[in-house]
Amino acid sequence: MYHGSCLCGAVTYQVDAPIDSATHCHCTQCRKGHGAAFATYTNVRREHFRFTQGEESVAVFNSSPGVSRTFCRHCGTNLQWFAEHPYPNWLSIALGTLDTPLTNIAQKHINTDSCAAWYRLSDSTSVEMRD
């Protein structure tokens, strides 16, 4: 079981499924939403995720048709995003909010054609890799 929270601690959650991979997304929406070169997510089925505290503090931003992103309305921490189509039973959790340590997970970079001009991807980071 994994636990996570926002920056201010108002929102906490748990995941009761294995987390074995990370995706670093370089699309413009993820970069702007996280204020960083990329956003790192893992995907889990919705039934394996639940808020344990502060769900009333979670706000939703519809970033594009059918795509929603959640964040803490107090501190602004990005928590997750989900698309109604084509994966309605899945959501993506922002791994930076995880409190439980992760080790040795597969990692890959996606949407690298949208990579920030100031960030340099090397050959070893632009393909799927393991720690």
C-alpha positions as CSV (number, residue, x, y, z in Angstrom):
1,M,0.0,0.0,0.0
2,Y,1.2,3.5,-0.9
3,H,0.4,6.8,0.8
4,G,0.6,10.3,-0.6
5,S,-0.3,13.9,0.3
6,C,-0.3,17.5,-1.0
7,L,2.3,20.1,0.1
8,C,0.1,21.5,3.0
9,G,-1.1,18.1,4.2
10,A,-4.8,18.9,3.7
11,V,-5.3,16.1,1.2
12,T,-4.0,12.6,1.7
13,Y,-4.6,9.4,-0.3
14,Q,-3.7,5.8,-0.6
15,V,-3.1,3.4,-3.4
16,D,-3.7,-0.3,-2.8
17,A,-2.1,-1.7,-6.0
18,P,1.5,-2.1,-7.1
19,I,3.3,0.9,-8.6
20,D,5.9,-0.4,-11.0
21,S,6.4,2.4,-13.5
22,A,6.7,6.1,-14.0
23,T,6.0,8.2,-17.0
24,H,7.7,11.6,-17.5
25,C,5.4,13.7,-19.7
26,H,6.9,16.6,-21.5
27,C,3.6,17.9,-23.1
28,T,2.9,21.6,-22.8
29,Q,-0.1,21.1,-20.4
30,C,1.9,18.9,-18.0
31,R,4.9,21.4,-18.1
32,K,2.6,24.3,-17.4
33,G,0.5,22.5,-14.8
34,H,3.6,21.5,-12.8
35,G,5.8,24.5,-13.5
36,A,8.6,22.1,-14.4
37,A,10.4,20.5,-17.4
38,F,8.0,17.5,-17.2
39,A,5.4,15.9,-14.9
40,T,5.9,12.4,-13.6
41,Y,2.9,10.1,-13.2
42,T,2.0,6.5,-12.6
43,N,-1.3,4.9,-13.8
44,V,-3.6,3.0,-11.5
45,R,-7.1,1.7,-11.8
46,R,-9.6,4.0,-10.1
47,E,-10.8,1.3,-7.7
48,H,-7.2,1.1,-6.2
49,F,-7.1,4.8,-5.3
50,R,-8.9,6.6,-2.5
51,F,-8.7,9.9,-0.7
52,T,-8.2,9.3,3.0
53,Q,-8.4,12.9,4.1
54,G,-9.4,16.3,2.6
55,E,-11.3,15.2,-0.5
56,E,-13.4,18.4,0.0
57,S,-10.2,20.3,-0.6
58,V,-9.6,18.8,-4.0
59,A,-10.5,21.0,-6.9
60,V,-10.8,19.9,-10.6
61,F,-9.6,21.8,-13.7
62,N,-10.8,20.5,-17.0
63,S,-7.7,21.1,-19.1
64,S,-9.1,19.9,-22.4
65,P,-12.2,18.1,-23.5
66,G,-12.6,14.9,-21.5
67,V,-9.4,15.5,-19.5
68,S,-9.5,16.6,-15.8
69,R,-6.7,17.5,-13.5
70,T,-7.1,17.7,-9.7
71,F,-5.2,19.8,-7.2
72,C,-5.4,20.9,-3.6
73,R,-7.3,24.1,-3.5
74,H,-5.2,25.3,-0.5
75,C,-1.6,24.8,-1.7
76,G,-2.1,24.1,-5.4
77,T,-0.4,20.7,-5.4
78,N,-1.1,18.8,-8.6
79,L,-2.5,15.4,-7.5
80,Q,-3.8,13.5,-10.5
81,W,-5.3,13.6,-13.9
82,F,-7.7,11.4,-15.8
83,A,-9.3,11.1,-19.2
84,E,-12.8,10.0,-19.7
85,H,-11.9,8.5,-23.1
86,P,-10.3,6.1,-23.9
87,Y,-9.4,5.1,-20.3
88,P,-12.3,5.8,-18.0
89,N,-11.3,3.3,-15.4
90,W,-7.8,4.6,-14.9
91,L,-6.2,7.7,-13.4
92,S,-2.7,9.1,-13.3
93,I,-1.2,10.0,-9.9
94,A,1.5,12.7,-9.7
95,L,4.4,10.7,-8.2
96,G,5.9,13.7,-6.6
97,T,3.0,13.6,-4.1
98,L,3.9,10.1,-3.0
99,D,5.1,9.8,0.6
100,T,5.9,6.0,0.4
101,P,9.3,5.4,-1.1
102,L,9.5,3.8,-4.5
103,T,12.6,2.0,-5.8
104,N,13.5,0.2,-9.0
105,I,10.6,1.1,-11.2
106,A,10.5,1.3,-15.0
107,Q,10.6,4.8,-16.4
108,K,9.9,6.4,-19.7
109,H,9.7,9.9,-21.2
110,I,6.8,10.7,-23.5
111,N,5.8,13.7,-25.7
112,T,9.5,14.6,-26.0
113,D,8.7,16.6,-29.1
114,S,7.2,19.2,-26.7
115,C,10.2,19.2,-24.5
116,A,11.1,22.5,-22.9
117,A,13.9,24.2,-25.0
118,W,16.0,24.7,-21.9
119,Y,15.9,21.0,-20.9
120,R,18.2,18.5,-22.5
121,L,17.2,14.8,-22.9
122,S,20.1,12.4,-23.4
123,D,19.7,9.2,-25.3
124,S,19.5,7.3,-22.0
125,T,16.5,9.3,-20.7
126,S,14.4,9.4,-23.9
127,V,13.7,5.7,-23.8
128,E,12.2,3.4,-21.3
129,M,14.7,2.7,-18.5
130,R,14.9,1.1,-15.0
131,D,16.6,2.5,-12.0
